[in-house]
């Protein structure tokens, strides 16, 4: 078996797969600007939902995690931008957008839902993470945020 060969299951033991890209926050992004982005995806993802934003995650290798819960207090001038979901009609695929993150999920909703087996090239070929960053000027950002 070479390193490029992956196991192939008739019924894969998974219920969700996500590809997430995190970048520097686009501070000027607001809910109306996310609507502009939804216009790009609305044909395949006609359902929208709002959820609390996901906190930034930065892996720090060589630093032990304490596992203790963190308490954080923020003083904000405006409400935090929600994480917006664009969901396909069957609920099996969704795009999540917030000011520092772009996430593409596939999830098993019903027993008959089949995992679309991909090495990620299908998502990359659609240019979704790159398109989100190219759209940064539309959100008021003067530069494309760097990926973390």
N, C-alpha and C positions, 0 to 999 in steps of 0.2 A: 504494500500500500504506500503510495507516495504522499507527500504532504499536501498535494492539491486534491486528493480524493477525500471526499467526505462521506460519512455514512448516509444511507438513503433508507428512510423508514416509510413503510406503507401508511402508517398512522403515527406521525411524529409526536413525541411526548411533550408537546408545548401548547400553550394557549395564547401567547402573545410574543411578538418580536417588535423591537423598536430600534430605530436609528436616530440618534440625537446629535445635533451639532450645537455647541455652545460658543458664544462669541461675546465681545465686549458689548455692554448694553447700549441700545440706541435710545438715548435719553429723551429725544423729542417724539418718540413713537407714542401715539395715543390710540384709543379704540377706533376712532374714525379711519385712521391710516390702516389699521388691520382690515377694515372693510375693503379698502382698495386691493389689498392682497387677496382677500376672499374672492373678489371678482375674477382673479386668475384661476381659481380652483373650483368655483361654484358649480360648474357643469358636472364634475365628478364627485364633489363633496357638498351637497346642497343643505345639509343640516349643520347648524352651529350651536355650540355650547360654551358657556363661560365657566372657568374654574380658577381657583387660587393659583398664583404663580408658583413655579418650582424654584427653590433656592439654588443659587449657583453651586456647582460641585467641581472642586479642583482636587485632583489626585496629587498627593504629596508623598513620594516614595521615600522610604527611610525614616518617616516620622510615624511613631506609634499613635494610634487613635485611642482615646480614653474610653470611648463608648458612652460617656456621660451625656445626658441631654443638654442641649444649648438653649439658653434663654436670650432673646434678642429684643431690644426695644428700639423702634425707629420713630423719628419725628418726620412726618411727611407734609408737604405743601398741598398735595392732591392725593386722591386714593391711588393705591397701587394698580398698575395696569394688569388686567386679568390675563390668564393664559386662555387663549381662545382655541377651541377645537373646531375643525372642519371635518365632518363625518360623512362617509358615503352612505347611500340609502340602506344598505344591509347592515351597517354598523361594524363591518369587518375591517375597515381601513379608516384611519384618521390622520389628519395633519394637526399638530399642535404648534401654536405660535405665541411667543411672548417677546418682550423687548431684548432678551439676550439668548434666545433659544429657538430652535426649529426641530421638531420631532415628527417622524413619520412612523406610524404604528400599523401593524397587522394584528388582529386578534380573532380568536375563535369564539364566535357567539353561539352557534348551534353545532350539534354533533356532526352534521354533514359538511361544515366548513372545512375546506382543504387549505393547508398552508401552501402558499404559492411558490415555494422553494426558489430561493434566489441567493446569489452570492453578493447581493447589494448593487449589482450593476444596473438593475432595472430602476431602482430609486435614483442612483447617480445619473443615469442616462437621461432622466427627466429633468435634471438640473435644478431640483427643488431647493437644496441648500444654497447653491450658487445664486439662483434667482432671488431668493430672499435677501441675500447680501447685495445683489445688484440693485434691488429696490430701495436700499438704504436712503439714497437722496430723496426719494419720494416721501420718506418718513421724516424728513428734516435733518437727517444726518449728512454731514459734509464729506464723510469718508465711509468706505466699506469697513465694518468692524472686523478686526482680526479674529481668527478662530482660536480657541483655547485648546 
